[in-house]
């Protein structure tokens, strides 16, 4: 039996979703997505909807709108370029779709989001926040995908560690989480998270663990102290700090997700108040 034939339907559809997410600015032909999952066109579309609860077009549109919601608040770009990047040919069409999805216009969403960010920027915690700029090189990762609330990602880590426990035992491989979605924007049951481990070129996918290249980039990093339930507060302060002024002598703009979480200790062996996590967001400038 070939490796693809031994994969579950969820794993095969996951390969197609990976292509869709990596090329979100394109209208990827269904034939390519079906080929990535090794299904015929006849079966692929029905299976994709059965596994994800959305058609390919519905998922693509949702992800583009959610990315647009992030850009409206975290950038100063005009609304029209954001609309065009989301796949809409006019400001009006984008506004109708955005309002149908979020219940408010793009301009209202931007105004509210920036007002909240402005309030956060005025707090002592933001002004005193210790933020470092770090550059990361491209790496090859093995990862297990979780779809659902962030507080339920434990199963993805169990899957990844079962696959790569020897690498952790003998090689101390770097691990981290990739967070793709804002829980204030994306429905809880559609939030995406990857439990990741850096691997070498010989690593092969198996079952629910996939392998891909992760691009490098520049990140702003802040340390989150304590349990994960309040990590959203650290993100909010970090976003505000990046927007508030220069860091290490330069002004930075916020890039698109995913954000990265590097866990410095093991939650299974560490009290919640003693946990430490490096929270990293992509920046440009």
C-alpha positions in Angstrom: 0.0 0.0 0.0 1.4 3.4 -1.0 1.8 6.2 1.6 -1.0 8.2 0.2 -3.4 5.2 0.2 -2.6 4.7 3.9 -3.6 8.3 4.8 -7.1 9.1 6.2 -9.4 11.3 4.2 -8.8 14.1 6.8 -5.1 13.9 6.2 -5.5 14.0 2.4 -7.9 16.9 2.5 -5.4 18.6 4.9 -2.8 18.5 2.1 -5.2 20.4 -0.2 -5.9 22.9 2.6 -2.2 23.5 2.9 -1.9 24.4 -0.8 -5.0 26.7 -0.5 -3.6 28.5 2.5 -0.1 28.9 1.0 -1.6 30.5 -2.1 -4.4 32.5 -0.7 -3.9 35.3 -3.1 -4.6 33.0 -6.0 -7.7 31.3 -7.3 -6.0 27.9 -7.1 -7.6 25.5 -9.7 -9.7 22.8 -8.1 -7.7 20.3 -10.3 -4.5 21.3 -8.4 -6.2 20.9 -5.0 -7.7 17.6 -5.9 -4.3 16.4 -7.1 -2.7 17.5 -3.8 -5.1 15.2 -2.0 -4.8 12.5 -4.7 -8.6 12.4 -5.3 -10.5 12.7 -8.6 -12.4 15.9 -9.2 -15.6 14.0 -8.8 -14.9 13.0 -5.2 -12.7 15.9 -4.1 -15.2 18.7 -3.9 -17.7 16.6 -1.9 -15.0 15.2 0.5 -13.5 18.7 1.1 -16.9 20.0 2.1 -17.6 16.9 4.2 -14.3 17.3 6.1 -14.2 21.1 6.5 -17.8 22.1 6.5 -17.1 24.5 3.7 -16.7 24.4 0.0 -13.3 25.4 -1.3 -14.6 28.7 -2.4 -16.3 29.4 0.9 -13.1 28.6 2.8 -11.0 30.8 0.5 -13.3 33.7 0.9 -13.6 33.4 4.7 -9.8 33.2 5.1 -9.3 36.2 2.8 -11.9 38.2 4.7 -10.4 37.3 8.1 -7.0 38.4 6.8 -8.5 41.6 5.6 -10.0 42.2 9.1 -6.5 41.8 10.5 -5.0 44.2 8.0 -7.7 46.9 8.6 -6.7 47.2 12.2 -3.0 46.4 12.1 -2.0 48.5 9.1 -2.7 51.9 7.7 -3.2 50.7 4.1 -6.2 52.2 2.3 -9.3 50.0 2.3 -9.4 49.5 -1.5 -6.0 47.7 -1.8 -7.1 45.5 1.2 -10.3 44.8 -0.7 -8.5 43.9 -3.9 -6.1 41.6 -2.0 -9.1 39.9 -0.6 -10.4 39.1 -4.1 -13.0 41.9 -4.5 -13.1 44.1 -7.5 -14.6 47.2 -5.8 -14.9 48.9 -2.4 -18.6 48.4 -2.5 -18.5 44.6 -3.1 -15.9 44.2 -0.3 -18.1 46.3 2.1 -21.1 44.1 1.4 -19.2 40.9 2.0 -17.4 42.2 5.0 -20.6 43.4 6.7 -22.4 40.1 5.9 -19.5 38.3 7.6 -18.8 40.5 10.6 -21.9 42.6 11.0 -20.1 45.9 10.5 -18.5 47.8 7.7 -14.7 47.7 7.1 -14.4 51.4 8.1 -16.3 50.7 11.4 -14.2 47.7 12.1 -11.0 49.6 11.5 -12.2 52.6 13.7 -13.2 50.4 16.6 -10.0 48.2 16.4 -7.7 51.2 16.2 -9.5 52.9 19.1 -9.1 49.8 21.3 -5.4 49.5 20.2 -4.9 53.2 21.0 -6.3 52.7 24.5 -4.0 49.7 25.0 -1.0 51.8 23.8 -1.6 54.3 26.6 -1.2 51.7 29.4 2.0 51.5 31.5 2.3 47.8 30.6 2.8 48.7 26.9 5.1 51.6 27.5 7.3 49.4 29.7 7.1 46.2 27.6 10.4 44.7 26.8 10.3 43.8 23.0 13.2 42.4 21.0 13.5 42.1 17.2 14.6 38.7 16.0 15.3 37.3 12.5 14.6 33.7 11.8 15.9 31.7 8.8 13.7 29.4 6.8 13.5 25.9 8.3 11.9 22.6 7.5 9.2 21.6 9.9 7.1 18.6 10.8 3.7 19.7 12.1 0.4 18.4 13.4 -2.6 20.6 12.5 -5.3 21.4 15.1 -8.6 23.0 14.0 -10.6 24.3 16.9 -10.1 26.4 20.1 -6.6 27.2 21.1 -7.1 25.7 24.5 -7.6 22.3 23.0 -4.3 22.0 21.1 -2.9 19.3 23.4 -3.9 16.4 21.1 -1.8 17.9 18.2 1.2 18.0 20.5 0.7 14.4 21.5 0.5 13.4 17.8 3.7 15.3 17.0 5.6 14.1 20.0 4.6 10.5 19.3 6.0 10.9 15.8 9.2 12.7 16.9 10.0 11.6 20.4 13.4 10.2 19.5 14.4 13.6 17.9 13.5 15.3 21.2 15.3 12.7 23.3 18.5 12.7 21.4 18.6 15.9 19.4 16.7 18.5 21.4 14.8 19.6 18.3 13.3 23.1 18.4 9.5 23.1 18.9 6.9 25.9 18.7 3.3 26.6 17.9 2.0 28.6 14.9 -1.2 30.5 15.5 -3.1 31.4 12.3 -6.3 33.0 13.5 -7.6 35.6 15.8 -10.2 34.1 18.2 -12.0 37.5 18.2 -12.5 37.2 14.4 -12.5 33.4 13.5 -15.2 31.1 14.7 -13.9 28.8 17.5 -14.4 25.7 15.5 -12.4 27.0 12.5 -9.3 28.3 14.4 -6.0 26.8 12.9 -3.0 25.9 15.0 0.1 23.9 14.0 2.3 22.1 16.6 5.7 22.2 15.0 9.2 20.7 15.3 12.2 21.7 13.2 13.5 18.7 11.3 16.2 17.9 8.7 15.8 17.2 5.0 15.4 13.5 5.5 12.2 13.8 7.6 9.1 12.3 5.9 5.4 12.9 6.6 3.5 10.1 8.3 -0.2 10.0 9.2 -1.4 13.2 10.7 2.2 14.6 10.8 3.1 16.6 7.7 6.3 18.2 6.6 6.9 21.5 4.8 9.2 24.5 4.5 8.5 27.4 6.8 9.6 30.8 5.5 11.9 33.0 7.6 11.4 36.6 8.5 11.7 39.3 11.1 9.7 39.1 14.3 8.9 41.2 17.3 9.2 39.1 20.4 7.9 39.6 24.0 7.9 37.2 26.9 4.6 36.0 28.3 4.7 34.9 31.9 2.0 32.6 33.3 -0.7 30.3 32.0 -1.9 30.3 28.4 -5.4 31.6 29.2 -4.1 35.2 29.4 -1.7 35.0 26.4 -4.2 37.0 24.3 -3.4 40.0 26.6 0.3 39.7 25.8 -0.6 39.7 22.0 -2.7 42.8 22.4 0.1 44.6 24.2 2.7 43.4 21.7 0.7 44.6 18.7 0.2 47.9 20.4 3.9 48.3 21.3 4.9 47.6 17.6 2.4 50.3 16.5 3.4 52.8 19.2 6.9 53.7 18.0 10.4 52.6 17.2 11.9 49.3 18.5 15.7 49.0 18.4 15.8 52.3 16.5 13.4 51.4 13.7 9.7 51.8 13.1 8.0 48.5 12.2 4.7 47.5 10.6 2.8 44.4 11.6 2.8 41.5 9.0 0.2 38.9 8.4 -0.2 35.8 10.6 0.7 33.2 11.6 2.2 34.3 14.9 4.7 32.0 16.7 4.7 30.8 20.3 8.0 29.2 21.6 7.3 27.4 24.9 10.2 27.6 27.2 9.0 25.0 29.7 6.7 22.0 29.8 3.1 22.7 31.0 2.9 19.1 32.1 5.7 19.6 34.6 5.4 23.3 35.4 2.9 25.3 37.5 0.8 27.7 35.4 2.3 30.8 37.1 5.8 29.6 36.3 5.2 29.0 32.5 7.2 31.2 30.1 6.4 31.7 26.4 8.1 33.7 23.8 5.3 35.4 21.7 6.5 36.4 18.3 4.7 38.4 15.6 5.9 39.1 12.1 7.0 42.6 11.4 8.0 44.6 8.3 10.1 47.7 8.0 
